[in-house]
Amino acid sequence: MFVLLLILVLVLFGLGFLNPLWWVAAAVLVYSATRLGRDRGGGRSRDGGSDLGNYRDYRDYRERRDRRERWDRRYSRRHRARRRREDRQDHERRG
């Protein structure tokens, strides 16, 4: 896949000598490929290096899960008093 992308960029760069608009297309393609590669976590550094990206993904997942659980507890009709007490205790721990 990377080879095909590289060939496409080279062809667009070569066509840029005929019409400068092709250089813009090549630049946009390179920019989007590097942006998507970075956002997705792919690339060469995935095999080696730190797992900081995975930690952030898990931390984000955990925060979303906790928010969803608090929302479910808060707006559920069953055991309302106990859940309010738990929310108060959570708030005191954080504060």
C-alpha positions as CSV (number, residue, x, y, z in Angstrom):
1,M,0.0,0.0,0.0
2,F,2.8,2.4,0.9
3,V,4.5,1.7,-2.4
4,L,1.4,2.5,-4.4
5,L,1.0,5.7,-2.5
6,L,4.6,6.6,-3.1
7,I,4.2,5.9,-6.9
8,L,1.0,8.0,-7.0
9,V,2.8,11.0,-5.3
10,L,5.7,10.7,-7.7
11,V,3.4,10.7,-10.7
12,L,1.5,13.7,-9.4
13,F,4.7,15.5,-8.7
14,G,5.9,14.7,-12.3
15,L,2.6,16.0,-13.7
16,G,3.2,19.2,-11.7
17,F,5.7,20.3,-14.3
18,L,2.8,20.4,-16.8
19,N,0.3,22.0,-14.5
20,P,1.1,23.3,-10.9
21,L,-2.3,22.1,-9.8
22,W,-0.9,18.5,-9.7
23,W,1.7,19.7,-7.2
24,V,-1.1,20.8,-4.9
25,A,-2.8,17.4,-5.4
26,A,0.4,15.6,-4.5
27,A,0.9,17.8,-1.4
28,V,-2.7,17.2,-0.2
29,L,-2.2,13.5,-0.7
30,V,1.0,13.4,1.3
31,Y,-0.5,15.6,4.0
32,S,-3.6,13.4,4.3
33,A,-1.6,10.2,4.3
34,T,0.7,11.3,7.1
35,R,-2.2,12.7,9.1
36,L,-4.3,9.6,8.8
37,G,-1.3,7.4,9.6
38,R,-0.6,9.4,12.7
39,D,-4.2,9.4,13.9
40,R,-4.7,5.7,13.3
41,G,-1.5,4.8,15.2
42,G,0.0,3.0,12.2
43,G,3.4,3.3,10.7
44,R,6.8,2.0,11.5
45,S,6.9,3.0,15.2
46,R,4.0,0.7,16.0
47,D,6.2,-2.4,16.4
48,G,8.9,-0.7,18.5
49,G,8.9,2.3,20.8
50,S,6.6,3.1,23.7
51,D,3.0,2.1,24.2
52,L,2.0,5.6,25.2
53,G,-0.6,5.8,22.4
54,N,-2.3,2.6,23.7
55,Y,-2.3,4.0,27.2
56,R,-4.0,7.1,26.1
57,D,-6.6,5.1,24.2
58,Y,-7.3,3.0,27.2
59,R,-7.4,6.1,29.5
60,D,-9.9,7.7,27.1
61,Y,-12.0,4.5,27.0
62,R,-11.9,4.3,30.8
63,E,-13.0,7.9,31.2
64,R,-15.9,7.4,28.8
65,R,-16.9,4.2,30.5
66,D,-16.9,5.9,33.9
67,R,-19.0,8.8,32.6
68,R,-21.5,6.4,31.1
69,E,-21.7,4.5,34.4
70,R,-22.3,7.7,36.4
71,W,-24.9,8.8,33.9
72,D,-26.7,5.4,34.1
73,R,-26.6,5.4,37.9
74,R,-27.8,9.0,38.2
75,Y,-30.8,8.6,35.9
76,S,-31.8,5.1,36.8
77,R,-34.9,4.8,38.9
78,R,-33.8,1.8,41.0
79,H,-31.7,2.3,44.1
80,R,-31.7,6.1,43.7
81,A,-30.7,6.9,47.3
82,R,-27.7,4.5,47.2
83,R,-26.5,5.9,43.9
84,R,-26.7,9.5,45.1
85,R,-24.6,8.5,48.1
86,E,-22.1,6.8,45.8
87,D,-22.0,9.9,43.6
88,R,-21.4,12.1,46.7
89,Q,-18.5,9.8,47.8
90,D,-17.0,9.9,44.3
91,H,-17.2,13.7,44.3
92,E,-15.5,13.9,47.8
93,R,-12.7,11.6,46.6
94,R,-12.1,13.7,43.5
95,G,-12.4,17.0,45.3
